Amino acid sequence: MEIPDLDTLKFNADGLIPAISQQHDTGEILILAWMNRDSLAETFRTGVACYWSRSRQKFWKKGESSGQIQTVKAIRTDCDKDTILLQVDQIGVACHTGRHNCFFLEAQAGEWVEIAKPEVDPDQLYGKK
């Protein structure tokens, strides 16, 4: 993909912009992550989602350790240019908990209720077993 002018985007004070990944053919929201200018450029260059890990302070190529890759079909920004939307083809599960997406807790009667069980054991995803 050709890289547009990334300077027109509104990165926060830490140089980050929120990025939502969405399954391109169903519209399912998969994850919310963060990107910096370099990880976004890497995503454009490779066609594979690359985020910025705030906890590890390094690139996080989705699926590099688990094999659960996000192939990018389209990259959009919102009207304020302060959020990225990646339309992806998710291979396997998207969430590090082994669930298909990260939004498996729902507010019900004043509590957060688990509405989706893991599809894969996270230890198997990350080679801990």
N, C-alpha and C positions, 0 to 999 in steps of 0.2 A: 504494500500500500504506500502511496505517496504521502509524505509527512506534511501536513499543513503548518501554518505559522503557530507554533505552540505559545508564543508570547501573547497571543490574544486571549488565552485562557487565564482564569483567575485562580492561581495557586494561593494557598493560605500562607501565613507568616513562616511556617516551617517548610515551605516549598512543596506542599502536597495538595492534591485534589482528590476528593472522593470519587471512587469508580464503582459503579454497579454493574455486575455481570448478569445477563439475561439470556436464557436459552432462546436462540434465534427463531425457532420454529413453533414454540409453544407460548412464549412470553413469560415463562416462569422466571422469577427473580431468584438467582442462585446465591450470590454473595455481595457484600459491600466490603471493599478494600480501599487502599490508598495507592496513589501513583505519584511519582515525582516526574519532572520533565524527562529525565533519562529513561525511566522505566516505560513511560508512555511512548517515547521515540523507539525504544526496543520493541514494544508491542507492534507499532506500525511496521518496523523493519522485518520482523520475523513472522507476524501473523499469529503468534501465540501470546496469550495474556501474560504480562509481566508486571507485577505490582512492586510496591516498596514496603518492606516489612519494617514497621515502626519498632517492634520489639528487638529485632535482630540488626536493624540499621543496615540492611542490604537488599538487593534485588530478590524478589520471590517469584520465580518463574513457576506459574501454576502447573503442578504435576511433575516437577523435576525430581521429587523424591517419592511421590506416590503413584505416578503414572496417570493421574486424573487430570488430563490436559484440557485446556480451553482453547480451541481453535477459533480465532476471531473472524467473524463474518462481516461485521460493520462496527465502526466507532462513531459515536455521536456525542454531542455536548448539548446541554440545555440552553434555554434562552438567555440566561445570565452568564453562561460560559464558566460556571463554577462547579460543575459536576460532569463526570464522564459516564457514558453508557456504552458498555461493550456488549454487542450481540454476538454470542458465542455458540459453538457446538461443544457442549460439555461431554467429555469422555469419562464415564464412570461417575462417581459421586463428587460433589463440589465442596462439601464441608469436611473439615478435618476430624469431625466426630463420626464420620462414616455415613452421614445422611446425604440425601440428594441435594438439599440446599441448606443454608445456614439459618433459615427462618422457620424453625421447628417448635418454637415456644409461642403460645398464643395466650393473650390475656382472657381469662374466663373466671367470672365470679371473684374478682380481686386477687387472682393468683396467676402465675405463669404455668401453663399446662403444656406438657410435651405432646405434640400432635403427630409426630413422625418418629418412628424407631430407626436406629441405624440399619443401613443396608449391608454394610461391610464393617468388620471389626477394625477400628482405627489402628490397632497394633499391627495388623496385617498390612495396612496401607503403608505404614512407615517402617516396616521391617523390624519390629520389636519382638516378634515371635519367631 
